[in-house]
Amino acid sequence: MPTDTRFLPSAGADPAVHRIRPDRCVLELTQRLLGIPVLRGRLTVRRATFTRDPEGSGLTAEIDGASFRSAFPLPSSMVTRELGEAHFTGEEITERPPVEFAGRLDFGDSSRDLVLGGDLREAGPDRVILWLRGTLPPPRRPLRTSGRFARLLVRLPIRVEFAGEFVQ
């Protein structure tokens, strides 16, 4: 048998499941008021998986809302109180090089649609680097906050940026 023979995977092969490397992952939230950042901080991603499948890829992430770290104390406490445990589940909606994932972000008793777009890079035979960003729209119903500043912040969109390395 020749040494240059390659075998293709069977048609019913399992999709490739990649898991996040927690030390190589960043999830950052930014909120601006008149161009000035009023909230900027990072969250810890506990677990995340990226599933590659010819029929459509998927991304799931479990986020620790209590891990929010920011230089702004008032908005930070509000974010940690509202987020708690957060989960993102999304399916790939484009097959072109700029990838896009449409899904839902569930936290506390709230759930919002979130579309993240960005770049997918092969970093080796079993490594994938995923960089995504998007905007989380304001909630449709008021949150449990009181106070003018908190109500103003709740009405502003939040920019979400995610970068992570996934290994098989």
Residue pairs with C-beta under 8 A, 6 or more apart in sequence:
15 51
15 52
15 53
16 51
16 52
16 53
16 168
17 49
17 50
17 51
17 52
17 168
18 49
18 50
18 51
18 52
18 126
18 127
18 128
18 166
18 167
18 168
19 47
19 48
19 49
19 166
19 167
19 168
20 45
20 47
20 48
20 49
20 50
20 61
20 164
20 165
20 166
21 164
21 165
21 166
21 167
22 44
22 45
22 46
24 164
24 165
25 45
25 48
25 162
25 163
25 164
25 165
26 42
26 161
26 162
26 163
26 164
27 42
27 43
27 44
27 45
27 61
27 63
27 160
27 161
27 162
28 40
28 41
28 42
28 43
28 160
28 161
28 162
29 39
29 40
29 41
29 42
29 43
29 68
29 79
29 158
29 159
29 160
30 37
30 39
30 40
30 158
30 159
30 161
31 37
31 38
31 39
31 40
31 75
31 153
31 156
31 157
31 158
31 159
32 38
32 156
32 159
33 152
33 153
33 156
38 72
38 75
38 153
38 156
39 70
39 72
39 75
39 76
39 79
39 153
39 158
40 70
40 71
40 72
41 68
41 69
41 70
41 71
41 72
41 76
41 79
42 68
42 69
42 70
43 63
43 64
43 65
43 67
43 68
43 69
43 83
43 86
44 63
44 64
44 67
45 61
45 62
45 63
45 64
45 162
45 164
46 62
46 63
46 64
47 61
47 62
48 59
48 60
48 61
48 62
48 164
48 166
49 59
49 60
49 166
50 57
50 58
50 59
50 128
50 130
50 166
51 57
51 58
51 59
52 128
56 91
56 92
57 91
57 92
57 99
57 101
58 89
58 90
58 91
58 92
58 101
59 88
59 89
59 90
59 92
59 101
59 103
59 130
60 87
60 88
60 89
60 90
61 87
61 88
61 162
62 85
62 86
62 87
63 83
63 85
63 86
63 87
63 88
64 85
64 86
65 79
65 80
65 82
65 83
65 84
65 85
65 86
65 107
66 80
66 83
66 84
68 76
68 79
68 80
68 83
69 76
70 76
70 79
74 149
74 150
75 153
78 145
78 150
78 153
81 144
82 107
82 108
82 110
82 143
82 144
82 145
83 107
83 108
84 107
84 108
85 107
86 105
86 106
86 107
87 105
87 106
87 107
88 103
88 104
88 105
88 106
88 114
89 103
89 104
89 106
90 101
90 102
90 103
90 104
90 114
90 116
91 101
91 102
91 103
92 99
92 100
92 101
93 100
93 101
93 102
93 115
94 100
94 117
97 119
97 120
98 117
98 118
98 119
99 117
99 118
99 119
99 120
99 130
99 132
100 115
100 116
100 117
101 115
101 116
101 117
101 132
102 113
102 114
102 115
103 113
103 114
103 115
103 116
104 111
104 112
104 113
104 114
105 111
105 112
105 113
105 114
105 136
110 139
110 143
112 136
112 137
112 139
113 137
114 134
114 136
114 160
115 134
116 132
116 133
116 134
116 160
116 162
117 132
117 133
117 134
118 130
118 131
118 132
118 133
118 162
119 130
119 131
119 132
120 128
120 129
120 130
121 128
121 129
121 130
121 131
122 128
123 129
123 165
126 167
126 168
127 165
127 166
127 167
127 168
128 165
128 166
129 163
129 164
129 165
129 166
130 162
130 163
130 164
130 165
130 166
131 162
131 163
132 161
132 162
132 163
133 159
133 160
133 161
133 162
134 159
134 160
135 157
135 158
135 159
135 160
136 157
136 158
136 159
136 160
137 157
138 154
138 155
138 156
138 157
139 154
142 151
142 154
143 154
145 151
145 154
